[in-house]
Amino acid sequence: MEKKHFDVVAAVIMKDNKYLCMQRCRSHHAYISEHWEFPGGRVEEGECHHDTLIREIKEEMDWDIYVGQPLASVEHEYPDFSITLTAYDCMARNENFKLLEHLDYQWLEKKDLLNLNWTAADRELILKLAAGEEHHAGISYR
């Protein structure tokens, strides 16, 4: 049986040189349950990445964001499904979000990001951004 494939987008939001990291709720998929991620979600059929990020952040955090340029994209195979995860440089006017679908959040400096137990795809994304594979400041460690 062929695995389902999902197109997923993530918001990389920074303030005061710290990145917003969200902890996922419990899931029947142990390999992503309670792991950390950049906020975002699955692209619906006929929906563009920009609209998905606006919708997902509103649904999950009751927060309005501005979506900027794409930063990087990774492909990842989980045991039960595969995803293409694309990160976007995003910003918000304030920090007035709510934890509607997450357990916790942290604002972390780039040097501390990999201290969290990230989902595998988000970890790959952080490493790709850190390696400077994209032509954007993003999470450059240089």
N, CA, C and O atoms as a GROMACS GRO file, in nm:
protein
  568
    1MET      N    1   0.084  -0.119   0.000
    1MET     CA    2   0.000   0.000   0.000
    1MET      C    3   0.088   0.124   0.000
    1MET      O    4   0.185   0.133   0.075
    2GLU      N    5   0.054   0.219  -0.084
    2GLU     CA    6   0.131   0.341  -0.095
    2GLU      C    7   0.096   0.437   0.020
    2GLU      O    8  -0.021   0.453   0.056
    3LYS      N    9   0.199   0.499   0.074
    3LYS     CA   10   0.178   0.595   0.183
    3LYS      C   11   0.112   0.722   0.129
    3LYS      O   12   0.133   0.760   0.014
    4LYS      N   13   0.034   0.784   0.215
    4LYS     CA   14  -0.021   0.915   0.179
    4LYS      C   15   0.092   1.018   0.183
    4LYS      O   16   0.184   1.007   0.264
    5HIS      N   17   0.082   1.117   0.095
    5HIS     CA   18   0.180   1.227   0.093
    5HIS      C   19   0.105   1.357   0.119
    5HIS      O   20  -0.001   1.382   0.063
    6PHE      N   21   0.162   1.439   0.206
    6PHE     CA   22   0.101   1.567   0.241
    6PHE      C   23   0.196   1.681   0.211
    6PHE      O   24   0.317   1.670   0.231
    7ASP      N   25   0.141   1.791   0.162
    7ASP     CA   26   0.214   1.915   0.144
    7ASP      C   27   0.188   1.996   0.271
    7ASP      O   28   0.073   2.027   0.302
    8VAL      N   29   0.293   2.030   0.344
    8VAL     CA   30   0.281   2.098   0.473
    8VAL      C   31   0.363   2.226   0.471
    8VAL      O   32   0.473   2.230   0.415
    9VAL      N   33   0.310   2.331   0.533
    9VAL     CA   34   0.382   2.458   0.542
    9VAL      C   35   0.405   2.494   0.688
    9VAL      O   36   0.326   2.459   0.775
   10ALA      N   37   0.514   2.566   0.712
   10ALA     CA   38   0.551   2.605   0.847
   10ALA      C   39   0.590   2.752   0.850
   10ALA      O   40   0.652   2.804   0.758
   11ALA      N   41   0.552   2.818   0.959
   11ALA     CA   42   0.585   2.959   0.979
   11ALA      C   43   0.708   2.970   1.069
   11ALA      O   44   0.707   2.925   1.183
   12VAL      N   45   0.813   3.030   1.016
   12VAL     CA   46   0.932   3.059   1.096
   12VAL      C   47   0.917   3.204   1.141
   12VAL      O   48   0.932   3.298   1.062
   13ILE      N   49   0.886   3.221   1.270
   13ILE     CA   50   0.857   3.353   1.327
   13ILE      C   51   0.966   3.388   1.426
   13ILE      O   52   0.997   3.310   1.516
   14MET      N   53   1.024   3.507   1.409
   14MET     CA   54   1.134   3.548   1.494
   14MET      C   55   1.103   3.681   1.562
   14MET      O   56   1.041   3.770   1.503
   15LYS      N   57   1.146   3.693   1.687
   15LYS     CA   58   1.140   3.823   1.758
   15LYS      C   59   1.260   3.828   1.852
   15LYS      O   60   1.294   3.729   1.916
   16ASP      N   61   1.323   3.942   1.859
   16ASP     CA   62   1.440   3.961   1.946
   16ASP      C   63   1.543   3.850   1.927
   16ASP      O   64   1.597   3.798   2.025
   17ASN      N   65   1.569   3.813   1.802
   17ASN     CA   66   1.666   3.708   1.768
   17ASN      C   67   1.631   3.572   1.827
   17ASN      O   68   1.719   3.488   1.849
   18LYS      N   69   1.502   3.548   1.853
   18LYS     CA   70   1.456   3.419   1.902
   18LYS      C   71   1.346   3.369   1.810
   18LYS      O   72   1.268   3.447   1.753
   19TYR      N   73   1.340   3.235   1.796
   19TYR     CA   74   1.244   3.171   1.707
   19TYR      C   75   1.132   3.106   1.787
   19TYR      O   76   1.155   3.048   1.893
   20LEU      N   77   1.010   3.116   1.734
   20LEU     CA   78   0.894   3.057   1.799
   20LEU      C   79   0.889   2.907   1.770
   20LEU      O   80   0.882   2.866   1.655
   21CYS      N   81   0.892   2.827   1.877
   21CYS     CA   82   0.888   2.682   1.868
   21CYS      C   83   0.763   2.634   1.941
   21CYS      O   84   0.735   2.677   2.053
   22MET      N   85   0.687   2.545   1.878
   22MET     CA   86   0.562   2.497   1.934
   22MET      C   87   0.570   2.348   1.962
   22MET      O   88   0.627   2.272   1.884
   23GLN      N   89   0.513   2.305   2.076
   23GLN     CA   90   0.512   2.163   2.109
   23GLN      C   91   0.378   2.102   2.069
   23GLN      O   92   0.272   2.147   2.114
   24ARG      N   93   0.383   2.000   1.986
   24ARG     CA   94   0.263   1.932   1.937
   24ARG      C   95   0.191   1.862   2.052
   24ARG      O   96   0.252   1.826   2.153
   25CYS      N   97   0.062   1.844   2.036
   25CYS     CA   98  -0.016   1.766   2.132
   25CYS      C   99   0.014   1.617   2.114
   25CYS      O  100   0.083   1.577   2.020
   26ARG      N  101  -0.040   1.537   2.205
   26ARG     CA  102  -0.025   1.392   2.193
   26ARG      C  103  -0.093   1.344   2.066
   26ARG      O  104  -0.194   1.399   2.022
   27SER      N  105  -0.036   1.240   2.008
   27SER     CA  106  -0.087   1.185   1.882
   27SER      C  107  -0.072   1.034   1.886
   27SER      O  108   0.010   0.981   1.961
   28HIS      N  109  -0.150   0.965   1.805
   28HIS     CA  110  -0.134   0.820   1.796
   28HIS      C  111  -0.008   0.783   1.720
   28HIS      O  112   0.032   0.666   1.718
   29HIS      N  113   0.056   0.881   1.655
   29HIS     CA  114   0.186   0.861   1.591
   29HIS      C  115   0.294   0.901   1.692
   29HIS      O  116   0.324   1.020   1.707
   30ALA      N  117   0.352   0.803   1.761
   30ALA     CA  118   0.450   0.831   1.866
   30ALA      C  119   0.569   0.913   1.816
   30ALA      O  120   0.628   0.989   1.892
   31TYR      N  121   0.604   0.898   1.689
   31TYR     CA  122   0.721   0.967   1.635
   31TYR      C  123   0.700   1.117   1.612
   31TYR      O  124   0.796   1.187   1.579
   32ILE      N  125   0.579   1.166   1.630
   32ILE     CA  126   0.556   1.312   1.626
   32ILE      C  127   0.483   1.362   1.750
   32ILE      O  128   0.474   1.482   1.772
   33SER      N  129   0.432   1.272   1.830
   33SER     CA  130   0.357   1.307   1.950
   33SER      C  131   0.443   1.386   2.048
   33SER      O  132   0.551   1.341   2.087
   34GLU      N  133   0.395   1.502   2.088
   34GLU     CA  134   0.460   1.590   2.185
   34GLU      C  135   0.598   1.638   2.140
   34GLU      O  136   0.676   1.687   2.221
   35HIS      N  137   0.629   1.625   2.011
   35HIS     CA  138   0.754   1.677   1.958
   35HIS      C  139   0.736   1.826   1.925
   35HIS      O  140   0.624   1.877   1.923
   36TRP      N  141   0.846   1.892   1.899
   36TRP     CA  142   0.843   2.035   1.869
   36TRP      C  143   0.839   2.056   1.719
   36TRP      O  144   0.886   1.973   1.641
   37GLU      N  145   0.783   2.170   1.681
   37GLU     CA  146   0.769   2.204   1.539
   37GLU      C  147   0.759   2.355   1.525
   37GLU      O  148   0.735   2.427   1.622
   38PHE      N  149   0.776   2.401   1.402
   38PHE     CA  150   0.737   2.538   1.369
   38PHE      C  151   0.588   2.530   1.340
   38PHE      O  152   0.542   2.433   1.280
   39PRO      N  153   0.510   2.631   1.381
   39PRO     CA  154   0.365   2.622   1.360
   39PRO      C  155   0.329   2.623   1.212
   39PRO      O  156   0.400   2.680   1.129
   40GLY      N  157   0.218   2.560   1.181
   40GLY     CA  158   0.171   2.553   1.043
   40GLY      C  159   0.079   2.436   1.026
   40GLY      O  160   0.013   2.393   1.121
   41GLY      N  161   0.073   2.383   0.905
   41GLY     CA  162  -0.015   2.269   0.884
   41GLY      C  163  -0.024   2.226   0.739
   41GLY      O  164   0.050   2.271   0.652
   42ARG      N  165  -0.119   2.136   0.717
   42ARG     CA  166  -0.139   2.070   0.589
   42ARG      C  167  -0.210   2.161   0.490
   42ARG      O  168  -0.308   2.228   0.523
   43VAL      N  169  -0.159   2.163   0.368
   43VAL     CA  170  -0.220   2.240   0.259
   43VAL      C  171  -0.342   2.163   0.209
   43VAL      O  172  -0.332   2.045   0.175
   44GLU      N  173  -0.456   2.230   0.205
   44GLU     CA  174  -0.580   2.169   0.154
   44GLU      C  175  -0.581   2.176   0.001
   44GLU      O  176  -0.514   2.261  -0.058
   45GLU      N  177  -0.657   2.089  -0.061
   45GLU     CA  178  -0.667   2.088  -0.207
   45GLU      C  179  -0.716   2.224  -0.257
   45GLU      O  180  -0.815   2.278  -0.208
   46GLY      N  181  -0.645   2.278  -0.356
   46GLY     CA  182  -0.682   2.406  -0.416
   46GLY      C  183  -0.636   2.528  -0.337
   46GLY      O  184  -0.667   2.640  -0.376
   47GLU      N  185  -0.564   2.507  -0.229
   47GLU     CA  186  -0.520   2.616  -0.142
   47GLU      C  187  -0.372   2.647  -0.168
   47GLU      O  188  -0.293   2.556  -0.188
   48CYS      N  189  -0.337   2.774  -0.169
   48CYS     CA  190  -0.196   2.809  -0.186
   48CYS      C  191  -0.127   2.810  -0.049
   48CYS      O  192  -0.194   2.816   0.054
   49HIS      N  193   0.005   2.802  -0.050
   49HIS     CA  194   0.081   2.798   0.075
   49HIS      C  195   0.053   2.918   0.164
   49HIS      O  196   0.035   2.903   0.285
   50HIS      N  197   0.048   3.035   0.105
   50HIS     CA  198   0.023   3.159   0.180
   50HIS      C  199  -0.110   3.149   0.257
   50HIS      O  200  -0.115   3.176   0.377
   51ASP      N  201  -0.216   3.110   0.186
   51ASP     CA  202  -0.348   3.100   0.248
   51ASP      C  203  -0.352   2.991   0.356
   51ASP      O  204  -0.418   3.007   0.459
   52THR      N  205  -0.280   2.881   0.333
   52THR     CA  206  -0.273   2.774   0.432
   52THR      C  207  -0.213   2.825   0.562
   52THR      O  208  -0.267   2.800   0.670
   53LEU      N  209  -0.102   2.896   0.553
   53LEU     CA  210  -0.037   2.946   0.676
   53LEU      C  211  -0.127   3.043   0.751
   53LEU      O  212  -0.139   3.034   0.874
   54ILE      N  213  -0.190   3.133   0.680
   54ILE     CA  214  -0.283   3.228   0.744
   54ILE      C  215  -0.393   3.150   0.817
   54ILE      O  216  -0.422   3.177   0.934
   55ARG      N  217  -0.454   3.052   0.748
   55ARG     CA  218  -0.564   2.974   0.805
   55ARG      C  219  -0.518   2.889   0.924
   55ARG      O  220  -0.580   2.891   1.030
   56GLU      N  221  -0.409   2.816   0.906
   56GLU     CA  222  -0.363   2.726   1.012
   56GLU      C  223  -0.324   2.801   1.139
   56GLU      O  224  -0.358   2.758   1.249
   57ILE      N  225  -0.253   2.912   1.126
   57ILE     CA  226  -0.212   2.988   1.245
   57ILE      C  227  -0.334   3.048   1.313
   57ILE      O  228  -0.340   3.056   1.436
   58LYS      N  229  -0.431   3.090   1.234
   58LYS     CA  230  -0.556   3.142   1.292
   58LYS      C  231  -0.630   3.031   1.368
   58LYS      O  232  -0.677   3.053   1.479
   59GLU      N  233  -0.639   2.911   1.307
   59GLU     CA  234  -0.711   2.800   1.370
   59GLU      C  235  -0.638   2.747   1.494
   59GLU      O  236  -0.701   2.719   1.596
   60GLU      N  237  -0.506   2.733   1.486
   60GLU     CA  238  -0.430   2.670   1.594
   60GLU      C  239  -0.391   2.766   1.705
   60GLU      O  240  -0.368   2.725   1.818
   61MET      N  241  -0.382   2.897   1.672
   61MET     CA  242  -0.328   2.992   1.769
   61MET      C  243  -0.411   3.120   1.783
   61MET      O  244  -0.378   3.207   1.864
   62ASP      N  245  -0.518   3.132   1.705
   62ASP     CA  246  -0.600   3.254   1.702
   62ASP      C  247  -0.512   3.377   1.686
   62ASP      O  248  -0.522   3.474   1.762
   63TRP      N  249  -0.424   3.372   1.585
   63TRP     CA  250  -0.321   3.473   1.567
   63TRP      C  251  -0.314   3.511   1.420
   63TRP      O  252  -0.323   3.425   1.332
   64ASP      N  253  -0.298   3.639   1.393
   64ASP     CA  254  -0.283   3.686   1.256
   64ASP      C  255  -0.135   3.709   1.228
   64ASP      O  256  -0.066   3.779   1.302
   65ILE      N  257  -0.088   3.649   1.118
   65ILE     CA  258   0.052   3.666   1.080
   65ILE      C  259   0.062   3.719   0.938
   65ILE      O  260  -0.035   3.719   0.862
   66TYR      N  261   0.181   3.764   0.905
   66TYR     CA  262   0.214   3.805   0.769
   66TYR      C  263   0.310   3.699   0.714
   66TYR      O  264   0.407   3.663   0.779
   67VAL      N  265   0.281   3.652   0.596
   67VAL     CA  266   0.364   3.547   0.534
   67VAL      C  267   0.458   3.610   0.433
   67VAL      O  268   0.416   3.681   0.342
   68GLY      N  269   0.587   3.583   0.452
   68GLY     CA  270   0.689   3.636   0.362
   68GLY      C  271   0.739   3.532   0.265
   68GLY      O  272   0.663   3.448   0.216
   69GLN      N  273   0.866   3.538   0.237
   69GLN     CA  274   0.930   3.452   0.138
   69GLN      C  275   0.952   3.310   0.188
   69GLN      O  276   0.968   3.288   0.308
   70PRO      N  277   0.954   3.213   0.096
   70PRO     CA  278   0.990   3.076   0.136
   70PRO      C  279   1.137   3.072   0.176
   70PRO      O  280   1.221   3.138   0.115
   71LEU      N  281   1.168   2.993   0.280
   71LEU     CA  282   1.304   2.981   0.330
   71LEU      C  283   1.371   2.853   0.282
   71LEU      O  284   1.486   2.856   0.237
   72ALA      N  285   1.302   2.742   0.291
   72ALA     CA  286   1.357   2.612   0.252
   72ALA      C  287   1.246   2.509   0.249
   72ALA      O  288   1.137   2.531   0.303
   73SER      N  289   1.275   2.397   0.186
   73SER     CA  290   1.179   2.288   0.177
   73SER      C  291   1.252   2.156   0.194
   73SER      O  292   1.365   2.141   0.148
   74VAL      N  293   1.188   2.060   0.263
   74VAL     CA  294   1.246   1.927   0.280
   74VAL      C  295   1.139   1.822   0.252
   74VAL      O  296   1.020   1.846   0.268
   75GLU      N  297   1.185   1.706   0.209
   75GLU     CA  298   1.099   1.590   0.191
   75GLU      C  299   1.132   1.495   0.305
   75GLU      O  300   1.249   1.473   0.336
   76HIS      N  301   1.028   1.438   0.369
   76HIS     CA  302   1.056   1.342   0.476
   76HIS      C  303   0.955   1.227   0.473
   76HIS      O  304   0.836   1.247   0.451
   77GLU      N  305   1.007   1.106   0.494
   77GLU     CA  306   0.925   0.985   0.501
   77GLU      C  307   0.910   0.943   0.646
   77GLU      O  308   1.007   0.906   0.712
   78TYR      N  309   0.788   0.950   0.695
   78TYR     CA  310   0.756   0.895   0.827
   78TYR      C  311   0.709   0.751   0.806
   78TYR      O  312   0.684   0.711   0.692
   79PRO      N  313   0.696   0.674   0.912
   79PRO     CA  314   0.650   0.534   0.896
   79PRO      C  315   0.514   0.521   0.827
   79PRO      O  316   0.492   0.425   0.753
   80ASP      N  317   0.422   0.615   0.852
   80ASP     CA  318   0.286   0.601   0.801
   80ASP      C  319   0.248   0.697   0.688
   80ASP      O  320   0.143   0.681   0.626
   81PHE      N  321   0.332   0.796   0.661
   81PHE     CA  322   0.302   0.895   0.558
   81PHE      C  323   0.432   0.968   0.522
   81PHE      O  324   0.533   0.955   0.590
   82SER      N  325   0.426   1.046   0.414
   82SER     CA  326   0.540   1.129   0.378
   82SER      C  327   0.492   1.273   0.362
   82SER      O  328   0.374   1.298   0.337
   83ILE      N  329   0.586   1.366   0.376
   83ILE     CA  330   0.550   1.508   0.362
   83ILE      C  331   0.657   1.584   0.283
   83ILE      O  332   0.773   1.546   0.279
   84THR      N  333   0.611   1.691   0.223
   84THR     CA  334   0.699   1.797   0.174
   84THR      C  335   0.672   1.913   0.268
   84THR      O  336   0.560   1.965   0.272
   85LEU      N  337   0.773   1.955   0.343
   85LEU     CA  338   0.758   2.063   0.441
   85LEU      C  339   0.830   2.186   0.388
   85LEU      O  340   0.951   2.182   0.363
   86THR      N  341   0.756   2.295   0.372
   86THR     CA  342   0.813   2.420   0.323
   86THR      C  343   0.797   2.527   0.432
   86THR      O  344   0.687   2.552   0.481
   87ALA      N  345   0.910   2.589   0.467
   87ALA     CA  346   0.909   2.693   0.570
   87ALA      C  347   0.906   2.831   0.505
   87ALA      O  348   0.968   2.855   0.402
   88TYR      N  349   0.831   2.920   0.568
   88TYR     CA  350   0.820   3.058   0.522
   88TYR      C  351   0.861   3.153   0.633
   88TYR      O  352   0.837   3.129   0.750
   89ASP      N  353   0.925   3.262   0.593
   89ASP     CA  354   0.963   3.369   0.684
   89ASP      C  355   0.836   3.447   0.715
   89ASP      O  356   0.778   3.510   0.626
   90CYS      N  357   0.792   3.443   0.840
   90CYS     CA  358   0.665   3.508   0.878
   90CYS      C  359   0.687   3.604   0.994
   90CYS      O  360   0.788   3.597   1.064
   91MET      N  361   0.593   3.693   1.011
   91MET     CA  362   0.599   3.786   1.125
   91MET      C  363   0.459   3.818   1.173
   91MET      O  364   0.360   3.796   1.104
   92ALA      N  365   0.453   3.872   1.295
   92ALA     CA  366   0.326   3.913   1.355
   92ALA      C  367   0.346   4.047   1.423
   92ALA      O  368   0.458   4.083   1.459
   93ARG      N  369   0.238   4.120   1.442
   93ARG     CA  370   0.248   4.250   1.508
   93ARG      C  371   0.261   4.238   1.659
   93ARG      O  372   0.313   4.328   1.725
   94ASN      N  373   0.215   4.126   1.713
   94ASN     CA  374   0.214   4.111   1.859
   94ASN      C  375   0.238   3.964   1.894
   94ASN      O  376   0.253   3.879   1.806
   95GLU      N  377   0.239   3.937   2.023
   95GLU     CA  378   0.258   3.799   2.071
   95GLU      C  379   0.130   3.745   2.134
   95GLU      O  380   0.135   3.653   2.216
   96ASN      N  381   0.017   3.799   2.096
   96ASN     CA  382  -0.111   3.762   2.158
   96ASN      C  383  -0.172   3.638   2.095
   96ASN      O  384  -0.283   3.643   2.043
   97PHE      N  385  -0.100   3.527   2.099
   97PHE     CA  386  -0.154   3.403   2.046
   97PHE      C  387  -0.199   3.313   2.161
   97PHE      O  388  -0.161   3.334   2.276
   98LYS      N  389  -0.279   3.213   2.126
   98LYS     CA  390  -0.331   3.118   2.225
   98LYS      C  391  -0.285   2.978   2.188
   98LYS      O  392  -0.264   2.948   2.071
   99LEU      N  393  -0.269   2.894   2.288
   99LEU     CA  394  -0.234   2.754   2.263
   99LEU      C  395  -0.362   2.673   2.248
   99LEU      O  396  -0.409   2.611   2.344
  100LEU      N  397  -0.419   2.672   2.128
  100LEU     CA  398  -0.544   2.601   2.102
  100LEU      C  399  -0.519   2.456   2.062
  100LEU      O  400  -0.602   2.369   2.089
  101GLU      N  401  -0.405   2.428   1.999
  101GLU     CA  402  -0.375   2.293   1.953
  101GLU      C  403  -0.231   2.251   1.985
  101GLU      O  404  -0.180   2.156   1.925
  102HIS      N  405  -0.167   2.320   2.077
  102HIS     CA  406  -0.030   2.286   2.116
  102HIS      C  407  -0.022   2.276   2.268
  102HIS      O  408  -0.102   2.336   2.340
  103LEU      N  409   0.076   2.198   2.316
  103LEU     CA  410   0.096   2.184   2.461
  103LEU      C  411   0.172   2.300   2.521
  103LEU      O  412   0.144   2.343   2.633
  104ASP      N  413   0.271   2.351   2.446
  104ASP     CA  414   0.360   2.453   2.502
  104ASP      C  415   0.428   2.528   2.387
  104ASP      O  416   0.415   2.490   2.271
  105TYR      N  417   0.499   2.634   2.422
  105TYR     CA  418   0.578   2.708   2.323
  105TYR      C  419   0.703   2.761   2.392
  105TYR      O  420   0.707   2.775   2.514
  106GLN      N  421   0.802   2.791   2.312
  106GLN     CA  422   0.924   2.855   2.361
  106GLN      C  423   0.977   2.948   2.252
  106GLN      O  424   0.960   2.922   2.133
  107TRP      N  425   1.040   3.056   2.295
  107TRP     CA  426   1.115   3.142   2.204
  107TRP      C  427   1.262   3.109   2.229
  107TRP      O  428   1.312   3.131   2.339
  108LEU      N  429   1.331   3.057   2.128
  108LEU     CA  430   1.469   3.013   2.145
  108LEU      C  431   1.563   3.079   2.046
  108LEU      O  432   1.527   3.106   1.931
  109GLU      N  433   1.685   3.104   2.093
  109GLU     CA  434   1.789   3.152   2.003
  109GLU      C  435   1.830   3.036   1.913
  109GLU      O  436   1.812   2.920   1.948
  110LYS      N  437   1.885   3.069   1.797
  110LYS     CA  438   1.919   2.964   1.700
  110LYS      C  439   2.015   2.862   1.759
  110LYS      O  440   2.007   2.744   1.724
  111LYS      N  441   2.106   2.902   1.845
  111LYS     CA  442   2.203   2.808   1.903
  111LYS      C  443   2.136   2.704   1.993
  111LYS      O  444   2.194   2.598   2.019
  112ASP      N  445   2.015   2.732   2.040
  112ASP     CA  446   1.945   2.641   2.131
  112ASP      C  447   1.836   2.557   2.063
  112ASP      O  448   1.777   2.470   2.126
  113LEU      N  449   1.810   2.583   1.937
  113LEU     CA  450   1.698   2.516   1.869
  113LEU      C  451   1.709   2.364   1.874
  113LEU      O  452   1.610   2.296   1.903
  114LEU      N  453   1.826   2.311   1.848
  114LEU     CA  454   1.839   2.165   1.839
  114LEU      C  455   1.839   2.096   1.974
  114LEU      O  456   1.851   1.974   1.981
  115ASN      N  457   1.825   2.172   2.083
  115ASN     CA  458   1.812   2.112   2.216
  115ASN      C  459   1.674   2.052   2.238
  115ASN      O  460   1.654   1.973   2.330
  116LEU      N  461   1.577   2.090   2.155
  116LEU     CA  462   1.440   2.039   2.168
  116LEU      C  463   1.425   1.908   2.091
  116LEU      O  464   1.503   1.877   2.002
  117ASN      N  465   1.323   1.832   2.127
  117ASN     CA  466   1.291   1.707   2.059
  117ASN      C  467   1.196   1.739   1.943
  117ASN      O  468   1.074   1.729   1.958
  118TRP      N  469   1.252   1.778   1.829
  118TRP     CA  470   1.176   1.822   1.712
  118TRP      C  471   1.118   1.702   1.636
  118TRP      O  472   1.168   1.590   1.648
  119THR      N  473   1.012   1.727   1.560
  119THR     CA  474   0.970   1.626   1.464
  119THR      C  475   1.087   1.609   1.366
  119THR      O  476   1.166   1.701   1.347
  120ALA      N  477   1.098   1.493   1.306
  120ALA     CA  478   1.211   1.465   1.217
  120ALA      C  479   1.217   1.564   1.100
  120ALA      O  480   1.325   1.610   1.064
  121ALA      N  481   1.103   1.596   1.040
  121ALA     CA  482   1.101   1.687   0.926
  121ALA      C  483   1.144   1.828   0.967
  121ALA      O  484   1.219   1.893   0.895
  122ASP      N  485   1.097   1.875   1.082
  122ASP     CA  486   1.136   2.008   1.129
  122ASP      C  487   1.286   2.012   1.162
  122ASP      O  488   1.352   2.112   1.135
  123ARG      N  489   1.338   1.905   1.220
  123ARG     CA  490   1.482   1.897   1.249
  123ARG      C  491   1.562   1.906   1.119
  123ARG      O  492   1.662   1.978   1.112
  124GLU      N  493   1.519   1.833   1.016
  124GLU     CA  494   1.586   1.840   0.886
  124GLU      C  495   1.582   1.982   0.830
  124GLU      O  496   1.680   2.030   0.774
  125LEU      N  497   1.468   2.048   0.846
  125LEU     CA  498   1.452   2.184   0.799
  125LEU      C  499   1.550   2.278   0.870
  125LEU      O  500   1.615   2.360   0.806
  126ILE      N  501   1.560   2.266   1.001
  126ILE     CA  502   1.653   2.350   1.078
  126ILE      C  503   1.796   2.327   1.030
  126ILE      O  504   1.871   2.423   1.010
  127LEU      N  505   1.834   2.202   1.011
  127LEU     CA  506   1.970   2.171   0.966
  127LEU      C  507   1.995   2.227   0.826
  127LEU      O  508   2.104   2.276   0.797
  128LYS      N  509   1.895   2.218   0.740
  128LYS     CA  510   1.910   2.271   0.604
  128LYS      C  511   1.926   2.422   0.607
  128LYS      O  512   2.012   2.478   0.538
  129LEU      N  513   1.845   2.489   0.687
  129LEU     CA  514   1.856   2.634   0.699
  129LEU      C  515   1.990   2.673   0.760
  129LEU      O  516   2.053   2.770   0.717
  130ALA      N  517   2.032   2.600   0.860
  130ALA     CA  518   2.159   2.629   0.927
  130ALA      C  519   2.277   2.609   0.834
  130ALA      O  520   2.377   2.680   0.844
  131ALA      N  521   2.266   2.513   0.744
  131ALA     CA  522   2.375   2.486   0.650
  131ALA      C  523   2.383   2.592   0.540
  131ALA      O  524   2.476   2.591   0.459
  132GLY      N  525   2.286   2.682   0.538
  132GLY     CA  526   2.288   2.790   0.439
  132GLY      C  527   2.258   2.743   0.298
  132GLY      O  528   2.304   2.802   0.201
  133GLU      N  529   2.179   2.634   0.287
  133GLU     CA  530   2.147   2.582   0.154
  133GLU      C  531   2.051   2.673   0.079
  133GLU      O  532   2.033   2.660  -0.042
  134GLU      N  533   1.990   2.764   0.150
  134GLU     CA  534   1.901   2.860   0.084
  134GLU      C  535   1.967   2.998   0.090
  134GLU      O  536   2.047   3.025   0.179
  135HIS      N  537   1.933   3.082  -0.004
  135HIS     CA  538   1.992   3.217  -0.010
  135HIS      C  539   1.907   3.315   0.070
  135HIS      O  540   1.849   3.409   0.016
  136HIS      N  541   1.903   3.292   0.199
  136HIS     CA  542   1.824   3.377   0.287
  136HIS      C  543   1.888   3.372   0.425
  136HIS      O  544   1.948   3.272   0.463
  137ALA      N  545   1.875   3.479   0.499
  137ALA     CA  546   1.934   3.484   0.634
  137ALA      C  547   1.876   3.372   0.722
  137ALA      O  548   1.950   3.304   0.793
  138GLY      N  549   1.744   3.355   0.717
  138GLY     CA  550   1.678   3.247   0.790
  138GLY      C  551   1.744   3.212   0.922
  138GLY      O  552   1.755   3.296   1.010
  139ILE      N  553   1.790   3.087   0.935
  139ILE     CA  554   1.851   3.040   1.058
  139ILE      C  555   2.000   3.017   1.031
  139ILE      O  556   2.055   2.915   1.072
  140SER      N  557   2.062   3.108   0.964
  140SER     CA  558   2.203   3.091   0.931
  140SER      C  559   2.290   3.094   1.056
  140SER      O  560   2.274   3.182   1.141
  141TYR      N  561   2.379   2.999   1.067
  141TYR     CA  562   2.470   2.991   1.182
  141TYR      C  563   2.602   3.061   1.155
  141TYR      O  564   2.692   3.058   1.239
  142ARG      N  565   2.616   3.122   1.040
  142ARG     CA  566   2.743   3.188   1.007
  142ARG      C  567   2.760   3.318   1.080
  142ARG      O  568   2.861   3.385   1.063
   0.00000   0.00000   0.00000
